[in-house]
Amino acid sequence: MSCRASSPVVSAAHVEVFAQDRVVAVPAGIGVAPPLRRDGAYVRGGSCVYPLHTLEPTGLVLLGPGSTRTLGEFFELWGQPLGPRVLAGFPAPRGGHVAVYIDGVAWRADPGAAPLSPHAQVTVEVGPRVPPHANYVFPSLALAQ
């Protein structure tokens, strides 16, 4: 995945993160290289963008053209660990694991391999279970760019 001056947005996924009974905010600017141009909590651009990036702190992940991206790629761009027993620095409790839900359905494989498909509602959690949202109302992509 390469960083380019611009990356056309063809779709979006929504990612929610919960760890140890806390909401973990998915920040604006993931997948956007500094220096970031900001407008309040929103990122309006940077020196380049990856085909997987966020511009607002809502968990809306913009997807560029090409192959399906993964949750692992997203967390790598974010600079946060993701594995079967760790989520963004939060370890799984004894006997627990990181759980991923896609559109409300449990993903049974490696969390990092979970696809970020167009219009997918992805919930990632560790610790006490949080009932995942099965859907998300996506904004117009014209508004998200």
C-alpha positions as CSV (number, residue, x, y, z in Angstrom):
1,M,0.0,0.0,0.0
2,S,1.5,3.3,-1.0
3,C,1.0,6.9,0.1
4,R,0.0,9.1,-2.8
5,A,-0.7,12.8,-3.3
6,S,-4.4,11.9,-3.5
7,S,-6.5,8.8,-3.3
8,P,-9.9,8.6,-4.8
9,V,-12.5,7.3,-2.3
10,V,-14.8,4.7,-3.7
11,S,-16.4,3.5,-0.5
12,A,-16.2,3.4,3.3
13,A,-16.3,1.1,6.3
14,H,-17.1,2.0,9.9
15,V,-14.9,0.7,12.7
16,E,-15.8,0.9,16.4
17,V,-13.3,-0.1,19.1
18,F,-14.1,-1.1,22.7
19,A,-11.4,-2.1,25.3
20,Q,-11.9,-2.9,29.0
21,D,-15.3,-1.3,29.1
22,R,-14.1,1.9,27.4
23,V,-14.8,3.4,24.0
24,V,-11.5,3.9,22.1
25,A,-11.9,6.8,19.8
26,V,-10.7,6.2,16.2
27,P,-9.0,9.5,15.4
28,A,-9.0,11.6,12.3
29,G,-5.7,11.4,10.3
30,I,-5.0,7.7,10.3
31,G,-3.4,6.9,6.9
32,V,-2.7,10.6,6.2
33,A,1.0,11.6,6.3
34,P,2.1,14.8,8.1
35,P,2.0,17.7,8.0
36,L,-1.7,17.4,8.6
37,R,-4.1,20.2,7.6
38,R,-6.7,20.3,10.3
39,D,-10.1,22.0,10.7
40,G,-11.0,21.4,14.3
41,A,-11.4,17.7,14.9
42,Y,-11.3,17.0,11.1
43,V,-8.3,16.4,8.9
44,R,-8.5,18.0,5.5
45,G,-5.3,16.6,4.0
46,G,-1.6,16.0,4.4
47,S,1.5,15.4,2.3
48,C,0.0,12.2,1.0
49,V,-2.8,9.7,1.8
50,Y,-3.1,5.9,1.8
51,P,-6.0,4.1,0.2
52,L,-7.3,3.4,3.7
53,H,-7.6,6.6,5.9
54,T,-9.8,8.6,8.3
55,L,-10.6,12.3,8.0
56,E,-13.0,12.5,11.0
57,P,-12.9,11.1,14.5
58,T,-16.0,8.9,14.0
59,G,-14.6,5.6,12.9
60,L,-15.5,6.2,9.3
61,V,-12.7,4.6,7.3
62,L,-12.4,5.8,3.7
63,L,-11.5,3.1,1.2
64,G,-9.7,3.7,-2.1
65,P,-9.9,1.6,-5.2
66,G,-8.2,-1.8,-5.3
67,S,-8.2,-5.0,-3.3
68,T,-10.1,-5.4,-0.1
69,R,-8.1,-3.9,2.8
70,T,-7.9,-5.5,6.3
71,L,-8.3,-4.5,9.8
72,G,-4.7,-5.4,10.4
73,E,-3.6,-2.9,7.7
74,F,-5.7,-0.2,9.3
75,F,-4.2,-0.8,12.8
76,E,-0.7,-0.8,11.3
77,L,-1.4,2.6,9.7
78,W,-2.8,3.8,13.0
79,G,0.4,2.6,14.8
80,Q,-1.6,0.4,17.2
81,P,-1.1,-3.3,18.0
82,L,-3.8,-5.8,17.0
83,G,-3.6,-9.5,17.5
84,P,-5.6,-12.4,19.1
85,R,-4.7,-11.2,22.6
86,V,-4.1,-7.4,22.3
87,L,-6.1,-4.5,21.0
88,A,-4.5,-1.0,20.8
89,G,-2.4,-1.7,23.8
90,F,-5.1,-3.3,25.8
91,P,-4.3,-7.0,26.7
92,A,-7.0,-9.6,26.7
93,P,-8.0,-10.8,30.2
94,R,-6.9,-14.3,31.2
95,G,-8.7,-16.8,29.0
96,G,-10.0,-14.0,26.8
97,H,-9.3,-12.8,23.3
98,V,-9.9,-9.9,20.9
99,A,-13.3,-10.3,19.3
100,V,-14.2,-8.9,15.9
101,Y,-17.8,-8.6,14.5
102,I,-18.6,-7.7,10.9
103,D,-22.2,-6.4,10.5
104,G,-23.0,-8.0,13.9
105,V,-21.6,-11.4,12.9
106,A,-18.6,-12.9,14.8
107,W,-15.3,-13.1,12.7
108,R,-13.7,-16.3,13.8
109,A,-10.2,-15.9,12.2
110,D,-7.2,-13.7,13.1
111,P,-8.5,-10.2,13.9
112,G,-5.9,-8.6,11.6
113,A,-7.3,-10.6,8.6
114,A,-10.8,-9.2,9.0
115,P,-11.8,-7.4,5.8
116,L,-12.7,-3.8,5.7
117,S,-15.3,-4.1,2.9
118,P,-17.5,-1.4,1.5
119,H,-20.2,-0.4,4.0
120,A,-19.1,-2.9,6.6
121,Q,-19.8,-2.2,10.2
122,V,-16.8,-3.6,12.1
123,T,-16.7,-3.8,15.9
124,V,-13.4,-4.8,17.6
125,E,-13.4,-5.4,21.4
126,V,-11.4,-6.9,24.2
127,G,-12.6,-7.4,27.8
128,P,-16.3,-7.4,28.7
129,R,-18.5,-8.0,25.7
130,V,-20.2,-5.0,24.2
131,P,-23.1,-6.0,21.9
132,P,-21.9,-5.0,18.4
133,H,-23.9,-2.7,16.2
134,A,-25.1,-4.6,13.1
135,N,-25.3,-1.6,10.9
136,Y,-24.3,2.0,10.5
137,V,-25.8,4.8,8.5
138,F,-23.1,5.9,6.1
139,P,-22.8,9.6,5.1
140,S,-22.6,10.6,1.5
141,L,-19.1,10.0,0.3
142,A,-19.1,13.5,-1.2
143,L,-19.4,14.8,2.4
144,A,-16.7,12.5,3.8
145,Q,-14.0,13.6,1.3
